[in-house]
């Protein structure tokens, strides 16, 4: 399953590897960068979009970061 998914992580993560990777779309997949072969979390695009909106309403989201959109894909 993961071989068909295009993963990315935030450029804010740095080189430490302590982050998560996501693959956004109709279903958004989330996994631990240090344990890529272990279990991943999958949520609907709308649930991911709601999480991003909630986080950005409580903390400033840099303008260079991908922001949620109406389709729930997180793409501009």
MDTraj code that builds the backbone (N, CA, C; nanometers):
import mdtraj as md
import numpy as np

residues = "UNK UNK UNK UNK UNK UNK UNK UNK UNK UNK UNK UNK UNK UNK UNK UNK UNK UNK UNK UNK UNK UNK UNK UNK UNK UNK UNK UNK UNK UNK UNK UNK UNK UNK UNK UNK UNK UNK UNK UNK UNK UNK UNK UNK UNK UNK UNK UNK UNK UNK UNK UNK UNK UNK UNK UNK UNK UNK UNK UNK UNK UNK UNK UNK UNK UNK UNK UNK UNK UNK UNK UNK UNK UNK UNK UNK".split()
xyz = np.array([
    [0.0819, -0.1197, 0.0000],
    [0.0000, 0.0000, 0.0000],
    [0.0866, 0.1266, 0.0000],
    [0.1894, 0.1326, 0.0835],
    [0.2690, 0.2542, 0.0924],
    [0.3506, 0.2791, -0.0336],
    [0.3764, 0.1772, -0.1156],
    [0.4545, 0.1991, -0.2373],
    [0.3759, 0.2800, -0.3401],
    [0.2439, 0.2852, -0.3293],
    [0.1587, 0.3598, -0.4212],
    [0.1342, 0.5029, -0.3746],
    [0.1834, 0.5371, -0.2576],
    [0.1558, 0.6664, -0.1958],
    [0.2791, 0.7557, -0.2055],
    [0.2571, 0.8825, -0.2398],
    [0.3651, 0.9807, -0.2410],
    [0.3646, 1.0539, -0.1082],
    [0.4702, 1.0358, -0.0308],
    [0.4813, 1.0946, 0.1026],
    [0.5619, 1.2234, 0.0987],
    [0.5338, 1.3132, 0.1924],
    [0.6165, 1.4322, 0.2110],
    [0.6149, 1.4719, 0.3572],
    [0.7189, 1.5450, 0.3967],
    [0.7243, 1.5978, 0.5329],
    [0.7529, 1.7467, 0.5254],
    [0.7258, 1.8135, 0.6320],
    [0.7455, 1.9573, 0.6378],
    [0.8927, 1.9930, 0.6260],
    [0.9213, 2.1012, 0.5560],
    [1.0588, 2.1507, 0.5489],
    [1.1033, 2.2055, 0.6845],
    [1.0090, 2.2275, 0.7763],
    [1.0411, 2.2753, 0.9102],
    [1.0912, 2.1626, 0.9998],
    [1.0846, 2.0390, 0.9534],
    [1.1222, 1.9238, 1.0346],
    [1.2711, 1.9162, 1.0622],
    [1.3525, 1.9668, 0.9733],
    [1.4968, 1.9606, 0.9920],
    [1.5499, 1.8210, 0.9635],
    [1.6728, 1.7964, 1.0020],
    [1.7395, 1.6699, 0.9710],
    [1.7289, 1.5671, 1.0827],
    [1.6622, 1.5991, 1.1923],
    [1.6582, 1.5087, 1.3075],
    [1.5774, 1.3826, 1.2807],
    [1.4817, 1.3880, 1.1897],
    [1.3983, 1.2719, 1.1625],
    [1.2830, 1.2561, 1.2602],
    [1.2689, 1.3488, 1.3551],
    [1.1599, 1.3432, 1.4524],
    [1.0379, 1.4146, 1.3970],
    [0.9688, 1.3496, 1.3058],
    [0.8538, 1.4144, 1.2445],
    [0.7597, 1.3085, 1.1881],
    [0.6551, 1.3533, 1.1284],
    [0.5631, 1.2648, 1.0579],
    [0.5648, 1.3013, 0.9108],
    [0.5239, 1.2068, 0.8284],
    [0.5083, 1.2296, 0.6855],
    [0.3614, 1.2139, 0.6529],
    [0.3159, 1.2868, 0.5528],
    [0.1766, 1.2765, 0.5111],
    [0.1678, 1.2576, 0.3603],
    [0.0586, 1.1999, 0.3200],
    [0.0214, 1.1907, 0.1797],
    [-0.1226, 1.2391, 0.1728],
    [-0.1425, 1.3559, 0.1131],
    [-0.2743, 1.4196, 0.1135],
    [-0.3530, 1.3877, -0.0124],
    [-0.4829, 1.3746, 0.0043],
    [-0.5735, 1.3475, -0.1059],
    [-0.7115, 1.3189, -0.0496],
    [-0.7964, 1.2485, -0.1240],
    [-0.9285, 1.2142, -0.0714],
    [-0.9176, 1.1407, 0.0625],
    [-0.8134, 1.0579, 0.0771],
    [-0.7770, 0.9989, 0.2054],
    [-0.6362, 1.0459, 0.2355],
    [-0.6151, 1.1006, 0.3550],
    [-0.4824, 1.1470, 0.3953],
    [-0.4204, 1.0410, 0.4842],
    [-0.2968, 1.0033, 0.4518],
    [-0.2231, 0.9025, 0.5268],
    [-0.1145, 0.9737, 0.6061],
    [-0.0924, 0.9291, 0.7306],
    [0.0036, 0.9905, 0.8209],
    [0.0882, 0.8784, 0.8816],
    [0.2205, 0.8961, 0.8832],
    [0.3075, 0.7938, 0.9419],
    [0.4274, 0.8583, 1.0106],
    [0.4881, 0.7829, 1.0999],
    [0.6078, 0.8244, 1.1724],
    [0.7277, 0.8061, 1.0806],
    [0.8068, 0.9103, 1.0615],
    [0.9224, 0.9045, 0.9730],
    [1.0242, 0.8002, 1.0188],
    [1.0391, 0.7818, 1.1489],
    [1.1383, 0.6870, 1.1993],
    [1.0898, 0.5424, 1.1950],
    [0.9598, 0.5211, 1.1745],
    [0.9032, 0.3854, 1.1731],
    [0.8092, 0.3714, 1.0538],
    [0.8617, 0.3918, 0.9350],
    [0.7798, 0.3963, 0.8141],
    [0.7060, 0.2665, 0.7838],
    [0.7598, 0.1547, 0.8238],
    [0.6963, 0.0266, 0.7916],
    [0.5896, -0.0134, 0.8927],
    [0.5803, 0.0587, 1.0016],
    [0.4791, 0.0273, 1.1019],
    [0.3456, 0.0910, 1.0639],
    [0.2499, 0.0794, 1.1485],
    [0.1140, 0.1259, 1.1239],
    [0.1089, 0.2731, 1.0858],
    [0.0192, 0.3053, 0.9941],
    [-0.0053, 0.4441, 0.9571],
    [-0.1499, 0.4787, 0.9898],
    [-0.1740, 0.6049, 1.0068],
    [-0.3071, 0.6567, 1.0342],
    [-0.3650, 0.7091, 0.9036],
    [-0.4890, 0.6761, 0.8747],
    [-0.5561, 0.7264, 0.7545],
    [-0.6853, 0.7956, 0.7955],
    [-0.7050, 0.9163, 0.7443],
    [-0.8262, 0.9934, 0.7723],
    [-0.8781, 1.0504, 0.6407],
    [-1.0033, 1.0876, 0.6400],
    [-1.0594, 1.1473, 0.5182],
    [-0.9953, 1.2847, 0.4956],
    [-0.9971, 1.3286, 0.3707],
    [-0.9443, 1.4605, 0.3383],
    [-1.0132, 1.5701, 0.4177],
    [-1.1433, 1.5550, 0.4403],
    [-1.2155, 1.6580, 0.5157],
    [-1.1748, 1.6591, 0.6626],
    [-1.1440, 1.5415, 0.7192],
    [-1.0960, 1.5366, 0.8578],
    [-0.9574, 1.6002, 0.8690],
    [-0.8702, 1.5741, 0.7732],
    [-0.7369, 1.6351, 0.7704],
    [-0.7497, 1.7867, 0.7576],
    [-0.8379, 1.8301, 0.6691],
    [-0.8618, 1.9722, 0.6489],
    [-0.9094, 2.0381, 0.7786],
    [-0.9987, 1.9715, 0.8503],
    [-1.0497, 2.0254, 0.9770],
    [-0.9371, 2.0361, 1.0802],
    [-0.8479, 1.9373, 1.0843],
    [-0.7346, 1.9427, 1.1760],
    [-0.6436, 2.0614, 1.1434],
    [-0.6121, 2.0792, 1.0160],
    [-0.5271, 2.1921, 0.9764],
    [-0.5920, 2.3257, 1.0119],
    [-0.7220, 2.3378, 0.9879],
    [-0.7930, 2.4617, 1.0230],
    [-0.7866, 2.4863, 1.1735],
    [-0.8070, 2.3810, 1.2523],
    [-0.8033, 2.3951, 1.3981],
    [-0.6649, 2.4367, 1.4453],
    [-0.5612, 2.3694, 1.3940],
    [-0.4249, 2.4045, 1.4337],
    [-0.3911, 2.5475, 1.3952],
    [-0.4277, 2.5882, 1.2746],
    [-0.3954, 2.7240, 1.2281],
    [-0.4767, 2.8308, 1.2997],
    [-0.5875, 2.7920, 1.3603],
    [-0.6659, 2.8901, 1.4354],
    [-0.6082, 2.9120, 1.5755],
    [-0.5236, 2.8191, 1.6221],
    [-0.4630, 2.8303, 1.7548],
    [-0.3168, 2.8729, 1.7521],
    [-0.2481, 2.8457, 1.6417],
    [-0.1067, 2.8812, 1.6267],
    [-0.0878, 2.9444, 1.4907],
    [0.0037, 3.0396, 1.4819],
    [0.0277, 3.1013, 1.3507],
    [0.0825, 2.9985, 1.2514],
    [0.0251, 2.9941, 1.1344],
    [0.0734, 2.9056, 1.0282],
    [0.1550, 2.9903, 0.9309],
    [0.2819, 2.9570, 0.9115],
    [0.3639, 3.0341, 0.8179],
    [0.3003, 3.0359, 0.6790],
    [0.3146, 3.1466, 0.6105],
    [0.2532, 3.1596, 0.4783],
    [0.3145, 3.0640, 0.3771],
    [0.4326, 3.0112, 0.4031],
    [0.4964, 2.9177, 0.3108],
    [0.4494, 2.7740, 0.3310],
    [0.3793, 2.7483, 0.4399],
    [0.3301, 2.6137, 0.4676],
    [0.2055, 2.5874, 0.3836],
    [0.1860, 2.4628, 0.3470],
    [0.0653, 2.4242, 0.2746],
    [-0.0545, 2.4502, 0.3645],
    [-0.1557, 2.5114, 0.3124],
    [-0.2748, 2.5434, 0.3913],
    [-0.3929, 2.4622, 0.3415],
    [-0.4890, 2.4351, 0.4275],
    [-0.6043, 2.3564, 0.3875],
    [-0.6900, 2.4278, 0.2841],
    [-0.7574, 2.3523, 0.2012],
    [-0.8491, 2.4116, 0.1043],
    [-0.9853, 2.3431, 0.1132],
    [-1.0791, 2.3839, 0.0335],
    [-1.2153, 2.3333, 0.0416],
    [-1.2272, 2.1864, 0.0020],
    [-1.1303, 2.1332, -0.0767],
    [-1.1353, 1.9932, -0.1160],
    [-1.0752, 1.9012, -0.0107],
    [-1.0104, 1.9578, 0.0920],
    [-0.9521, 1.8785, 0.1974],
    [-0.8188, 1.8163, 0.1615],
    [-0.7581, 1.8589, 0.0506],
    [-0.6324, 1.7990, 0.0097],
    [-0.5126, 1.8703, 0.0685],
    [-0.5308, 1.9891, 0.1232],
    [-0.4186, 2.0640, 0.1772],
    [-0.3337, 2.1293, 0.0717],
    [-0.3765, 2.1240, -0.0530],
    [-0.3008, 2.1857, -0.1608],
    [-0.3618, 2.3213, -0.1945],
    [-0.2776, 2.4156, -0.2400],
    [-0.3296, 2.5507, -0.2692],
    [-0.4324, 2.5513, -0.3806],
])
top = md.Topology()
chain = top.add_chain()
for i, resn in enumerate(residues, 1):
    res = top.add_residue(resn, chain, resSeq=i)
    for name in ("N", "CA", "C"):
        top.add_atom(name, md.element.get_by_symbol(name[0]), res)
traj = md.Trajectory(xyz[None], top)
